[in-house]
Amino acid sequence: MSYELKQNLANRANYGSKRNLSKIKYLVIHYTSNDGDSDEANGKYFANNVVKASAHYFVDDDSVTQSVPDNYAAYAV
C-alpha cells in the first residue's frame, strides 16, 4: 500500500518556533475518531483557522497531509 503525500501548511499562529531536526526522538500519533474525517479536511481546517493547536501530519486511508514543517514545533504535544 502506498500513500500520496501532500502539504497544506497550517496558519502560522497554530504552531511554534523552529527546532533542531537532529533532536527529534519520538513520533506521536493522535487518533481523532471523527466519522468521515480526512487528512485533507484536517489540513484545510488548520490552514484556514487560528486555533493555537496543530499536528505535523494528518493521515487517512490513502493519503497524508503535512500541516507543520518538521523543523517547527507543533502545539499538539
C-alpha positions in Angstrom: 0.0 0.0 0.0 1.3 3.5 -0.8 0.2 6.8 0.4 0.1 10.1 -1.5 2.0 12.8 0.4 0.5 16.3 0.3 1.3 19.6 2.0 -1.2 22.2 3.3 0.6 24.3 5.9 -1.3 25.4 9.0 -1.9 29.0 9.7 1.4 30.2 11.2 -0.3 31.2 14.5 -1.1 27.5 15.0 2.4 26.2 15.6 5.6 27.1 17.4 9.2 28.1 16.8 11.9 26.4 14.8 13.6 23.3 16.3 16.7 21.3 15.6 15.7 18.3 13.5 18.6 16.2 14.9 16.9 16.4 18.4 13.7 14.7 17.3 13.4 11.4 19.2 9.7 10.3 19.0 6.8 10.2 16.7 3.4 10.8 18.4 0.2 9.7 16.7 -3.2 11.1 17.7 -6.4 9.4 16.8 -9.4 11.7 16.3 -12.0 9.1 15.5 -14.2 11.6 13.6 -16.6 9.8 11.2 -15.9 10.7 7.6 -12.8 12.7 8.5 -9.9 13.0 6.1 -6.3 14.3 6.1 -7.3 16.9 3.5 -10.2 18.2 5.7 -7.9 18.5 8.7 -5.2 20.2 6.7 -7.7 22.8 5.4 -9.1 23.4 8.9 -5.7 24.2 10.4 -4.7 26.3 7.4 -7.9 28.4 7.5 -8.5 28.8 11.2 -6.4 30.1 14.2 -6.9 27.5 16.9 -3.4 27.6 18.5 -3.2 23.8 18.1 -1.5 21.7 15.4 -0.1 18.4 14.3 2.7 17.8 11.8 0.8 15.2 9.7 -2.7 14.0 9.2 -3.3 10.5 7.8 -6.3 8.8 6.3 -6.8 5.6 4.3 -5.0 6.7 1.2 -3.0 9.9 1.8 -1.0 12.0 4.2 -1.1 15.8 4.5 1.8 17.7 6.2 0.4 20.6 8.2 3.5 21.8 10.1 7.1 21.7 8.7 9.3 19.2 10.5 11.7 21.9 11.6 8.9 23.7 13.6 7.2 22.6 16.8 3.6 21.6 16.7 1.4 22.7 19.6 -0.3 19.3 19.9 2.4 17.7 22.0 
